[in-house]
Amino acid sequence: MLPFFTDPYPNELLYSAISRYHFYNGNVSFVDTLEELFDSRTVIPTIELGSHLSNLVQNLGPGYTVERVLSENTIYPFFAPFITKAKQQKVLEDVKNDARGLQGRLGTLPTKIDNKKGIFFCRKCVSEDIERYGEPYLHREHHLLAIYYCPHHEQHLIKYPIDYKNHSRHGYIRLDPRVLDTLKCQNTTDEIAAHREVEIKLAQMAYKLLNAPLENISLEVTFNKYRSLLRENNWIMKNSSVRQTELLKAFKAKFPKGFLERFHSYIRDAGDNNLLQSTVTNYKRQGIHPFRHLLVLYFFDQDIDSFLDVKADDGPFGKGPWPCLNPAASHYKEFVVPKVSITKREKTDVLVGKFKCSCGFEYTRTGPEKDESEKWTRSRITAYGDVWEAKFNELVNLNMHREEIALALGISEGTVRNKLSINQKSAERTAAYRAELLEWLSKNPNGSRKQFQTELKKVFMYLYKNDTEMLDSKLPSKREVLSRNSEERRTQYRAQILGAIENKPTITRTQLWKQLHRVCKWLHENDLQWFEANMPSPVQNNKNAPAVDWKARDEEYCNRIRQIYPELLKLEKPVRITKKLFSRHLEIEALSNNRHNAQLPKTTALLSEITESVQEFRIRRCCLVIDKMLEEKGIVYFEKVREACAIESRNFKVIKPYLEKYITNN
């Protein structure tokens, strides 16, 4: 155990505390410091996180633990809410040892987002630290990835200069006040006002993450909170479907122009692989950068405090079980309904939940729920059940008024009147309803019992209660149909097939399968010989007729390419002319591959003529810069041309003769 260590200041990086320890301990060599702290002379320091923490806390004493150091003196809390519980445990094991594979677990490898290497500071924070503690130190909030503003003073962070030629890879850099004085008047990068406002907001959100209570939050919890926000803002169509196109459009509109592109987070099209969908609908995808999660929170107008208060999504109707709303049952308003069946209305996309209790009572409710009190409401009753019916008959026998019955059973007076009407059996009504049933069957010879119930509910309910024999003979229930012997079903199904063919002689096999799917399926499985002999013959496709007029399509593609080609050459930011570029702009997939080269000879020849190799594109881009230099200054500086076009020196040497020839000819 060490007799002395520089205890970290509030929000100080472990790296910074060790750099101060090295300074105050008076060690000449950094490897001696590493030996004292880590029992190893080969540890490679990392600014934002750390490694070999197990050895470190053992040498520092009982006041330190790996968990405390990781959460209070590294930027790990910036990642914690956005990785799974399993990965959190693996990260803890990583930092105890050599931290191999740590970046992959944290989601920072497969991304183009700048990970901000180096040491950064805020001028005002430095002044306050010197006044309060007598020395500056490195703050965690200044080293969060892709965050370039101080959350306290809203100033752009300054990068501390490091001479890597004189800096040991085992060394720890301490902020030198003398160097800081020379940087106080240093100009920061150009700021875009609209971008600055968003960046400051993101910096403040990121800072709150460092000090938020994150013990019980992980990506699984974060994902459910996202789902809750999506449902709250009506971005979810069904139980798991998200309005991807509308969501993406709104996400892009939330940020200032050019902001998402600047941070490599622009999404071109809605699809299964875009970062927004992966973030909010597929938390199992590997490697979502925490900065992109901050963008999602900003889109939802969430601060960290408000986000932590968001309740996890339990579905459009909350978490079960649900209450039985049958006033006639002894368990009325008790949570005894275990499941909910969710459907969607086709025209309105409204979610409908169907709740069925063991007492036979069924009701529906539209969703999603906005408030807990909606659990006690229902849209309509779809089935009353034996318990409810018995209670209704009991109240009727007591000669209670319709208003009293409606109040006691939670229904309308109209419903009571209709049910009393159904119960009032008479020969005249029975005859009239039988006639309605026969008339309906004549118009719908292939109609089902369910269809009749839906279209003529009042007639169905009366016959079901007072003339079941007639109803079952004309429209047997599914259970009765299945219980019939095979010969009866065969006879009935054959008659239905022959009747459908007689009514429409031109009907095809496909149409028959769609119209009488259950009948066709049964006959195909149980009466195949008759089925094949009597079904319409399969329609044969004319294989000799070409499916596509390739000659006309070849001409069309050539004309469209010639039309857009000059526009692509005039783009403000030059792009390489490739097949994929034309395919993307013209939305013609065939241009991006070679499968149809034989069918599109003119298009293939034209593309071969005008598309560019990498070297040709470099030459054209350099020529544009050269033209601008000659126009403005009358002289060309090749090094500035190379830098402007971001071409490596070895590649620039290859194309330089072509550029010299171009200048000579001009």
ZIZIDA-V936217 format. One record per backbone hydrogen bond with DSSP energy under -0.5 kcal/mol. NH is the residue of the N-H (numbers start at 1). CO is the residue of the C=O. E is the energy in kcal/mol with one decimal. If there is no record, write none. Layout:
nh:NH co:CO e:E
nh:NH co:CO e:E
This chain:
nh:2 co:59 e:-3.4
nh:7 co:5 e:-1.3
nh:12 co:9 e:-2.0
nh:13 co:138 e:-2.0
nh:14 co:73 e:-2.8
nh:15 co:47 e:-0.5
nh:17 co:13 e:-2.0
nh:18 co:14 e:-2.4
nh:19 co:15 e:-1.9
nh:20 co:16 e:-2.0
nh:21 co:17 e:-2.2
nh:22 co:18 e:-2.6
nh:23 co:19 e:-1.7
nh:24 co:20 e:-2.9
nh:25 co:21 e:-2.5
nh:26 co:22 e:-0.8
nh:27 co:22 e:-1.0
nh:32 co:29 e:-0.5
nh:33 co:29 e:-1.1
nh:34 co:30 e:-2.4
nh:35 co:31 e:-2.1
nh:36 co:32 e:-2.1
nh:37 co:33 e:-2.3
nh:38 co:34 e:-3.1
nh:39 co:34 e:-0.6
nh:39 co:35 e:-1.1
nh:40 co:34 e:-1.0
nh:45 co:43 e:-0.6
nh:45 co:169 e:-0.5
nh:52 co:97 e:-4.3
nh:53 co:95 e:-3.0
nh:54 co:96 e:-0.9
nh:56 co:52 e:-1.5
nh:57 co:53 e:-2.6
nh:58 co:54 e:-1.2
nh:59 co:55 e:-1.6
nh:60 co:56 e:-1.9
nh:61 co:57 e:-1.6
nh:64 co:61 e:-1.6
nh:69 co:65 e:-2.5
nh:70 co:66 e:-2.5
nh:71 co:67 e:-2.1
nh:72 co:68 e:-2.5
nh:73 co:69 e:-2.2
nh:75 co:48 e:-1.9
nh:76 co:70 e:-0.6
nh:78 co:75 e:-1.8
nh:79 co:76 e:-2.2
nh:80 co:76 e:-1.9
nh:81 co:77 e:-0.6
nh:82 co:79 e:-2.3
nh:83 co:80 e:-1.3
nh:88 co:84 e:-2.2
nh:89 co:85 e:-1.9
nh:90 co:86 e:-1.7
nh:91 co:87 e:-2.8
nh:92 co:88 e:-1.9
nh:93 co:89 e:-1.8
nh:94 co:90 e:-2.5
nh:95 co:91 e:-2.5
nh:96 co:92 e:-1.1
nh:97 co:93 e:-0.9
nh:97 co:94 e:-1.1
nh:99 co:94 e:-2.0
nh:102 co:99 e:-1.3
nh:105 co:101 e:-1.5
nh:106 co:102 e:-1.7
nh:107 co:103 e:-0.8
nh:107 co:104 e:-0.6
nh:108 co:103 e:-1.8
nh:109 co:103 e:-0.6
nh:111 co:109 e:-2.2
nh:121 co:158 e:-2.0
nh:126 co:122 e:-2.3
nh:127 co:123 e:-1.9
nh:128 co:124 e:-2.4
nh:129 co:125 e:-2.6
nh:130 co:126 e:-2.4
nh:131 co:127 e:-2.1
nh:132 co:128 e:-2.3
nh:133 co:129 e:-3.5
nh:134 co:129 e:-0.8
nh:134 co:130 e:-1.0
nh:135 co:129 e:-0.8
nh:139 co:137 e:-0.5
nh:140 co:11 e:-2.5
nh:142 co:139 e:-0.7
nh:143 co:140 e:-2.1
nh:144 co:141 e:-0.5
nh:147 co:144 e:-1.8
nh:148 co:146 e:-0.6
nh:150 co:155 e:-2.7
nh:154 co:150 e:-1.8
nh:157 co:148 e:-2.5
nh:158 co:121 e:-2.8
nh:160 co:119 e:-3.1
nh:164 co:162 e:-1.1
nh:166 co:163 e:-1.3
nh:168 co:166 e:-0.5
nh:171 co:168 e:-1.9
nh:177 co:175 e:-0.6
nh:179 co:176 e:-0.7
nh:180 co:176 e:-2.3
nh:181 co:177 e:-2.0
nh:182 co:178 e:-0.9
nh:183 co:179 e:-0.6
nh:183 co:180 e:-1.0
nh:184 co:180 e:-0.6
nh:184 co:181 e:-0.8
nh:186 co:183 e:-1.6
nh:193 co:191 e:-0.6
nh:196 co:192 e:-3.2
nh:197 co:193 e:-1.8
nh:198 co:194 e:-1.3
nh:199 co:195 e:-2.8
nh:200 co:196 e:-2.4
nh:201 co:197 e:-1.8
nh:202 co:198 e:-2.5
nh:203 co:199 e:-2.4
nh:204 co:200 e:-2.3
nh:205 co:201 e:-2.1
nh:206 co:202 e:-2.6
nh:207 co:203 e:-2.1
nh:208 co:204 e:-1.8
nh:209 co:205 e:-1.4
nh:210 co:206 e:-1.0
nh:210 co:207 e:-0.6
nh:211 co:207 e:-0.7
nh:211 co:208 e:-0.7
nh:212 co:208 e:-0.7
nh:212 co:209 e:-0.6
nh:214 co:212 e:-1.3
nh:217 co:214 e:-1.2
nh:219 co:83 e:-2.2
nh:222 co:218 e:-2.9
nh:223 co:219 e:-3.0
nh:224 co:220 e:-1.6
nh:225 co:221 e:-1.9
nh:226 co:222 e:-2.4
nh:227 co:223 e:-2.3
nh:228 co:224 e:-1.7
nh:229 co:225 e:-2.2
nh:230 co:226 e:-2.8
nh:231 co:227 e:-2.5
nh:232 co:228 e:-2.5
nh:233 co:229 e:-1.9
nh:234 co:231 e:-1.4
nh:235 co:230 e:-3.2
nh:236 co:230 e:-0.6
nh:237 co:235 e:-0.5
nh:237 co:241 e:-2.3
nh:238 co:241 e:-0.9
nh:243 co:235 e:-3.4
nh:244 co:242 e:-2.2
nh:247 co:243 e:-2.7
nh:248 co:244 e:-2.7
nh:249 co:245 e:-2.1
nh:250 co:246 e:-2.3
nh:251 co:247 e:-2.4
nh:252 co:248 e:-2.3
nh:253 co:249 e:-1.9
nh:254 co:250 e:-1.1
nh:254 co:251 e:-0.5
nh:255 co:251 e:-0.6
nh:255 co:252 e:-1.0
nh:259 co:256 e:-1.9
nh:260 co:256 e:-0.5
nh:262 co:258 e:-1.8
nh:263 co:259 e:-1.4
nh:264 co:261 e:-1.7
nh:265 co:260 e:-3.4
nh:266 co:260 e:-0.6
nh:268 co:266 e:-0.5
nh:274 co:271 e:-1.0
nh:278 co:274 e:-2.3
nh:279 co:275 e:-2.2
nh:280 co:276 e:-2.1
nh:281 co:277 e:-2.3
nh:282 co:277 e:-0.6
nh:282 co:278 e:-1.0
nh:285 co:282 e:-1.7
nh:289 co:287 e:-0.6
nh:292 co:289 e:-1.0
nh:293 co:289 e:-1.2
nh:294 co:290 e:-1.9
nh:295 co:291 e:-1.6
nh:296 co:292 e:-1.7
nh:297 co:293 e:-2.3
nh:298 co:294 e:-2.6
nh:299 co:295 e:-2.1
nh:300 co:296 e:-1.8
nh:301 co:298 e:-1.5
nh:302 co:297 e:-2.6
nh:307 co:303 e:-2.4
nh:308 co:304 e:-2.4
nh:309 co:305 e:-1.0
nh:310 co:306 e:-0.5
nh:310 co:307 e:-1.1
nh:313 co:224 e:-1.4
nh:318 co:315 e:-1.5
nh:321 co:337 e:-0.6
nh:322 co:337 e:-2.7
nh:324 co:334 e:-1.9
nh:325 co:323 e:-0.5
nh:327 co:325 e:-0.8
nh:329 co:326 e:-1.7
nh:332 co:329 e:-1.2
nh:333 co:324 e:-3.4
nh:334 co:331 e:-2.3
nh:336 co:322 e:-0.8
nh:336 co:334 e:-1.8
nh:337 co:322 e:-2.7
nh:338 co:336 e:-0.8
nh:341 co:354 e:-2.2
nh:342 co:340 e:-0.6
nh:343 co:352 e:-2.6
nh:345 co:350 e:-2.4
nh:349 co:345 e:-2.5
nh:351 co:367 e:-0.7
nh:352 co:343 e:-2.7
nh:353 co:365 e:-3.1
nh:354 co:341 e:-2.7
nh:355 co:353 e:-0.5
nh:355 co:363 e:-3.1
nh:356 co:339 e:-0.5
nh:357 co:361 e:-2.6
nh:360 co:357 e:-1.9
nh:362 co:383 e:-3.0
nh:363 co:355 e:-2.2
nh:364 co:380 e:-2.6
nh:365 co:353 e:-1.9
nh:367 co:351 e:-2.4
nh:368 co:316 e:-0.6
nh:369 co:316 e:-3.1
nh:374 co:371 e:-1.5
nh:375 co:372 e:-1.6
nh:376 co:373 e:-1.6
nh:377 co:374 e:-1.6
nh:379 co:364 e:-3.8
nh:380 co:364 e:-0.9
nh:382 co:362 e:-1.5
nh:382 co:380 e:-0.5
nh:383 co:362 e:-1.4
nh:387 co:359 e:-0.9
nh:388 co:384 e:-0.6
nh:389 co:385 e:-2.3
nh:390 co:386 e:-2.5
nh:391 co:387 e:-1.8
nh:392 co:388 e:-2.5
nh:393 co:389 e:-2.6
nh:394 co:390 e:-2.0
nh:395 co:391 e:-2.2
nh:396 co:392 e:-2.3
nh:397 co:393 e:-2.4
nh:398 co:394 e:-1.0
nh:399 co:396 e:-2.0
nh:400 co:395 e:-1.7
nh:405 co:401 e:-2.3
nh:406 co:402 e:-2.7
nh:407 co:403 e:-2.2
nh:408 co:404 e:-2.3
nh:409 co:405 e:-2.1
nh:410 co:406 e:-0.8
nh:411 co:406 e:-1.9
nh:416 co:412 e:-1.7
nh:417 co:413 e:-2.7
nh:418 co:414 e:-2.4
nh:419 co:415 e:-2.5
nh:420 co:416 e:-2.4
nh:421 co:417 e:-2.0
nh:422 co:418 e:-2.3
nh:423 co:419 e:-1.8
nh:424 co:420 e:-1.1
nh:425 co:423 e:-1.6
nh:430 co:426 e:-2.3
nh:431 co:427 e:-2.3
nh:432 co:428 e:-2.4
nh:433 co:429 e:-2.7
nh:434 co:430 e:-2.1
nh:435 co:431 e:-2.0
nh:436 co:432 e:-1.8
nh:437 co:433 e:-2.1
nh:438 co:434 e:-2.5
nh:439 co:435 e:-2.5
nh:440 co:436 e:-2.2
nh:441 co:437 e:-2.2
nh:442 co:438 e:-1.8
nh:443 co:439 e:-1.4
nh:444 co:440 e:-1.9
nh:447 co:444 e:-2.1
nh:452 co:448 e:-2.1
nh:453 co:449 e:-2.3
nh:454 co:450 e:-1.9
nh:455 co:451 e:-2.4
nh:456 co:452 e:-2.7
nh:460 co:456 e:-2.6
nh:461 co:457 e:-2.8
nh:462 co:458 e:-1.9
nh:463 co:459 e:-2.5
nh:464 co:460 e:-2.9
nh:465 co:461 e:-1.6
nh:466 co:462 e:-2.9
nh:467 co:463 e:-2.3
nh:471 co:467 e:-1.9
nh:472 co:468 e:-2.8
nh:473 co:469 e:-1.7
nh:474 co:470 e:-1.6
nh:475 co:471 e:-3.2
nh:481 co:477 e:-2.4
nh:482 co:478 e:-2.3
nh:483 co:479 e:-1.2
nh:484 co:480 e:-0.8
nh:484 co:481 e:-0.8
nh:489 co:485 e:-1.8
nh:490 co:486 e:-2.8
nh:491 co:487 e:-2.3
nh:492 co:488 e:-2.4
nh:493 co:489 e:-3.1
nh:494 co:490 e:-2.5
nh:495 co:491 e:-2.0
nh:496 co:492 e:-2.0
nh:497 co:493 e:-2.2
nh:498 co:494 e:-2.6
nh:499 co:495 e:-2.5
nh:500 co:496 e:-2.1
nh:501 co:497 e:-2.0
nh:502 co:498 e:-2.2
nh:503 co:499 e:-2.3
nh:504 co:500 e:-1.4
nh:507 co:504 e:-1.9
nh:512 co:508 e:-2.2
nh:513 co:509 e:-2.7
nh:514 co:510 e:-2.0
nh:515 co:511 e:-2.5
nh:516 co:512 e:-3.2
nh:517 co:514 e:-0.5
nh:520 co:516 e:-2.9
nh:521 co:517 e:-2.5
nh:522 co:518 e:-2.0
nh:523 co:519 e:-2.4
nh:524 co:520 e:-2.5
nh:525 co:521 e:-1.6
nh:526 co:522 e:-2.4
nh:527 co:523 e:-2.7
nh:531 co:527 e:-2.3
nh:532 co:528 e:-2.7
nh:533 co:529 e:-1.6
nh:534 co:530 e:-1.8
nh:535 co:531 e:-1.8
nh:543 co:541 e:-1.3
nh:545 co:542 e:-1.0
nh:550 co:548 e:-1.5
nh:553 co:549 e:-2.2
nh:554 co:550 e:-2.5
nh:555 co:551 e:-1.8
nh:556 co:552 e:-2.3
nh:557 co:553 e:-2.6
nh:558 co:554 e:-2.0
nh:559 co:555 e:-2.3
nh:560 co:556 e:-2.2
nh:561 co:557 e:-2.4
nh:562 co:558 e:-2.5
nh:563 co:559 e:-1.6
nh:564 co:560 e:-1.8
nh:565 co:561 e:-2.1
nh:566 co:562 e:-0.6
nh:568 co:564 e:-1.9
nh:569 co:565 e:-1.7
nh:570 co:566 e:-1.1
nh:571 co:568 e:-0.9
nh:574 co:572 e:-0.7
nh:578 co:576 e:-0.8
nh:582 co:578 e:-1.7
nh:583 co:579 e:-2.6
nh:584 co:580 e:-2.5
nh:585 co:581 e:-2.3
nh:586 co:582 e:-2.8
nh:587 co:583 e:-0.9
nh:588 co:583 e:-1.2
nh:589 co:587 e:-0.5
nh:591 co:588 e:-1.3
nh:592 co:589 e:-1.6
nh:593 co:590 e:-0.7
nh:597 co:594 e:-1.1
nh:600 co:596 e:-1.4
nh:604 co:600 e:-2.4
nh:605 co:601 e:-2.3
nh:606 co:602 e:-2.4
nh:607 co:603 e:-2.5
nh:608 co:604 e:-2.1
nh:609 co:605 e:-1.3
nh:610 co:606 e:-2.0
nh:611 co:607 e:-2.4
nh:612 co:577 e:-3.1
nh:617 co:613 e:-2.2
nh:618 co:614 e:-2.2
nh:619 co:615 e:-2.3
nh:620 co:616 e:-2.4
nh:621 co:617 e:-2.5
nh:622 co:618 e:-2.4
nh:623 co:619 e:-2.4
nh:624 co:620 e:-1.7
nh:625 co:621 e:-1.6
nh:626 co:622 e:-2.6
nh:627 co:623 e:-2.5
nh:628 co:624 e:-1.7
nh:629 co:625 e:-2.3
nh:630 co:626 e:-2.7
nh:631 co:627 e:-1.8
nh:632 co:628 e:-2.1
nh:633 co:629 e:-3.3
nh:634 co:629 e:-1.4
nh:635 co:629 e:-0.6
nh:638 co:636 e:-0.6
nh:641 co:637 e:-2.0
nh:642 co:638 e:-2.7
nh:643 co:639 e:-2.4
nh:644 co:640 e:-2.5
nh:645 co:641 e:-1.8
nh:646 co:642 e:-0.6
nh:646 co:643 e:-0.8
nh:647 co:642 e:-1.8
nh:652 co:648 e:-2.4
nh:653 co:649 e:-2.1
nh:654 co:650 e:-0.7
nh:655 co:651 e:-1.2
nh:656 co:652 e:-1.4
nh:657 co:653 e:-0.5
nh:659 co:655 e:-1.8
nh:660 co:656 e:-2.5
nh:661 co:657 e:-2.0
nh:662 co:658 e:-2.0
nh:663 co:659 e:-2.4
nh:664 co:660 e:-2.3
nh:665 co:661 e:-2.3
nh:666 co:662 e:-1.3
